[in-house]
């Protein structure tokens, strides 16, 4: 192949598409080029800008430099502190999208390769980090933790979802049933659906707390029998987005966000204010 194509053979590529092919214990040194690029940019250019301009440079330009690497690697905390404190949440939100892509596409080549290496005897959601896990795989599983916080079951036939053990209620934070287990411990959601394909409202109202019963009855059921699936709770489309993932991880740390429903109208009015952007930044 080398002779036919007229290319040289190398034993090992240090980088591929700008990302390291191999990692060692020195993770800080692995991403030193990112830090150097950020410092170089923030050094000479920021001296020519006002305080508002430096803030825009930090958020719009400097944070974009490590984004490519953060799609695949969990950056060291020491490097995050040197760059920007919000990058850790953004890093995890990006990796959570990789976890969502893997989980939602079990027929793809990348899924089958990873399954062959890491979870032949379990599922992607159950596999744990072990001594043979690569740095990339450890990073993806770190993002998977965030993905699982906002992932819940989407009810189809109800035959694949356990009432008390799986998360399927459409409410923020807690997707599992907390009502006393008056039904069978391993009863499936399909037992709450009548033969006509509707919710058994009498059974539901007598078996669950009023708020949980209303939440169950609010769930739409498909017209025809389809398997249960998964959806991302914090986006209307049901698909994971980095924006909603970033909001979830930031909100869990007490960081205010414009995505919360209780503050949506306030933020909409705020961004409509007719004031210069350099002033708005400090409000």
N, C-alpha and C positions, 0 to 999 in steps of 0.2 A: 504494500500500500504506500509506503514511504517513497519507493522508487517510482511508482506510477504517478503519484501526485507531485513529486519533486519537492517535498517538504523535509525538514530536519526532524529528527526524533529527540524528544526530551524525556528524561526519566521521571520528572515530577514538575508539575505546574504549581508555583506558589500561589498564584491567583487565577481565577477564572471569572471573566466579566466584572473585574474589579473587586471580587470577594475572595477571601482566603479559602483555599482548598483543604488545608489541614490546620488544625488548631492544637495548641499545647496548653500548658498550665498558665503561661503568661498571657492572659486575655487582654490585659492593659496594653501590652506591646503590640498585640495583634491589630488593634484598632488605633494605633498611634497616628497613622496617616490622617484619620478623620479629625483628631484633635489638632494636628498641625495645620490642616486646611482651615478649620474654624478660627484658630488663633490668628492665622495669617490674614484672613478676611476681616475679622473683627478688630484687628490691630490697626492697620493703616487707614482703612476706610472709615472706621467709627470716629476717628479724630476729626474728620471733616463734617460730621453731622451733629445736629442738636440732640438733646436728650430724647425727644420723641422719635427722631430719626434713628437713633441707636436702638431704641426699643423695636422699631419696625424691622431694622436690619436683623436683630436677634431672632424675632419670631418668623419673619418671612423668608430669610435667606439662610442664616446660620442653622436653624432647625431643619432646613431641607437637606443639608449636606449629609447627615448620617441616616436619612430616611431609607435609602436604598439598602444599607446594611441592616437596619432595624427590621426589615421585612423578613429576615431570615435568622438573625442572631439576637440574643439577649445581651445588650451591651453591659459591660461591667458597671457597677454602681459608682465606682470612683470616677469613671469617665463621664457618666451622666451628671454627676455633681459639678464637674468642670465645665460642662457645656451648658445645660439648662435643666432646672429641676423638674419641669413638666415633661421632659423627654421620656422618663421611665413609664409613665402612664401611656404615652403615645407609642412607645416601643411595644408594650404589652398588647395594646389594641391592634397594632399591625400584625403581631404574631398570632393573635386570636383569629384573624382573618385566614391565615394559613390553616389553622386548626379547623375552621368552618369549611374551607374548601376540601380538605381531606375527608372530613366526616360526611359531607353532603355529596361526595362523588366517589362512591365505593367501586365503580367500574373503571376508573382511570388507571393509567399505568403507574403513576406516582403512588397511588393508594396501594396497589398490589405489591410494589417494591417495598414500601415501608411495612406493610403487613408481613411480608416474608422475612424481614429483618427483625421486627420488634413485637408484633402481636399476632402471631400465628394461632395461639391458643386462647386469646381473649379478644376484646373489641378495642377500638381506638379510644373509647371513652373510659375504659377500665384499666388499660395498660399503665404501668408505673415505671418511673426512671430506675434503671439498674446500672451496674458497673460497666456494661458494654454500650450504653447509650452515648451517641455522639453529641457534640456541642449543639449542632443544629437540632437534633431530636429533643434534647433537653430544653432548648429554647421554644420549640413548638409546643411541648407539653406545658411549659409555663404560660404560654398564650392560651392553651386549651382550658386552663383553670378559669380564666376570664370568660371564655366562650360558654362554659358550662354554667356560669352564674346567670346568664340570660337566656339559656336554651330550655325550651319546654316541649312537651308532646303536643302534636296537632292531631286531634281525634278524627279518625275516619270511621272504621268499623268498630273501634274500641277493643278489638281482640288482641292487640299487642301492648296494651297499657294496663298496668296494675293500678287499682284505685288508690291504695294506700302507700305504695312504694315508689311510684313514678311521679314526676312533676308535670302537671297538665292543667292546673287552674290558671285562668287568665288574670293574674293579679301581680303587681310589682313585688319583687323580692322573694316571696315564698310561693312556689308553685305546687307544693305537695299538700295533701289533705291533712288537716289537723283535728277534724271531728273524731269522736270516739268510733272505734272500729266495730260497728254493729253488724256489718256484713262480713263475709269471709275474709280472712287475712290476705289471701292471695286472689281475691275476686277481681275480675277484669271490668273495665269500663263498659264493655259490651253488655254486661248484665243490667246496666242502667238505661239501655236503649230498647225500645219496644220493637216488635216484629215489623211495624210499619216504618221504622227508621226514624222515630222521634224520641225525645227524652221522656223517660217515665217520671213525670213530674211528681206524682204522689210518692213514689218510692224515694226519690231524691230529697223531697222536703221532709220526710220522716227519718231519713238516715244521716243527714248532715246539718251542721249549723246553718241558720238562715242566710248568712252572708255567703257561705260556700255553696249553698244550694242555688242561690240566685246567680252566682258566678258560673256554675255548671250549666244552668239553663240558658245562660246568655251565649254559650258556645254554639256556633252554627254547625250543623251536621250535613255531610254531603248527600246529594240526592241518590247516588248509587254507592254501593259498598266498595270502599277503597281501604287499603292498609293505613295504619297510623304512621305518622312521620314526625319529623322534628321541625321546629321553627324558632327563629330568634324573636324573643318577646318585645324587645325595645325598638323595633322598627315596624312600621305598618305593613311593609312588604313581606315580612317574615324572614327576610334575608339579613345576614349579618353585615353591618357597615362599620368602618373604622370610626366614624363620627359617633355612633351610638355606643360602641365599645369604649371609646375614650371617655364619653360621658359617664358610663357605668363605673369604670375604675376610678375616675376622678370624684364622682359623687360619693363613692364608698369611703373616700378619705376626707370628706367634708369640704371639698373644693367646690365653690359655687359654679354653676354652669347655666348657660342660656337655654339648655335643652329641657329642663324640668318644666312640666306642664303648669305648675303653680306660678311660675315666673315668666311664662311665655309672653303674655300680653304686655308685661312691664318692659321686657327686653325689646319687643317690637316697637313700642313707643320711643324707647331710648335710642335705637338705631335710626329712627326717623328725624331725630333732632337736627336742626340746621346749624351745625357748629363744625368748625374745621376739624379734620381727622386728627391733627396733632394735639388738639385740645381734648377731643373725645377720648383719646387714649388714656388720659390721666383721671378720668371720671370714674 
